[in-house]
Amino acid sequence: PALELGPQHGGHCHTRGASSHPGQRQRARRKLYVAAGICLVFMVGEVVGGYLAHSLAILTDAAHLLTDFASIMISLFALWVSSRPPTKTMNFGWHR
């Protein structure tokens, strides 16, 4: 048999998006919320520990966790925007 690299269901490449697996977006959002919570817990712990130990290195690592937290929030915002319904000017919705 020939090796086929395209979609198996006969649709276009943009039809395989989030609509093919409705729970996939919720799972991704839940994982990002968990990662954000863990990041916040460790960040607060590092800020308190760095302050009490007078350690600039630990405080700097807490600042690094702050940038990680910001990137997780940007990802959550992107998931929210991509779930918006199509409008008159955006025929395919915001997913693309």
C-alpha positions, 0 to 999 in steps of 0.5 A, spaced: 500 500 500 502 507 498 504 511 504 499 517 505 501 523 509 494 527 508 488 527 512 485 520 512 477 523 513 478 526 506 477 533 509 481 539 508 487 541 513 483 546 517 477 542 518 482 538 523 482 543 528 479 543 535 472 541 533 475 534 531 476 533 539 471 537 543 474 535 550 481 537 548 481 544 549 478 543 556 484 538 558 489 543 555 486 549 559 485 544 565 493 543 565 494 550 564 491 552 570 494 546 574 501 549 571 499 556 573 497 554 580 504 550 581 508 556 578 504 561 583 506 556 589 513 556 588 514 563 586 511 565 593 515 560 596 521 563 593 520 570 594 519 569 601 525 564 602 529 569 598 527 575 602 528 571 609 535 568 606 537 575 603 539 571 597 538 575 590 539 568 586 533 565 589 529 572 588 531 572 581 529 565 580 522 567 583 522 573 577 523 567 572 517 564 575 513 570 574 515 570 566 513 563 566 507 564 569 505 570 564 507 565 558 502 560 561 497 566 562 498 568 555 496 561 553 490 561 556 488 567 553 490 564 546 485 558 548 479 563 550 480 567 543 480 561 539 474 558 542 470 565 540 465 563 535 465 565 527 463 572 526 461 576 519 468 578 518 471 572 521 468 566 517 472 561 520 472 564 527 478 566 531 481 559 531 485 560 525 
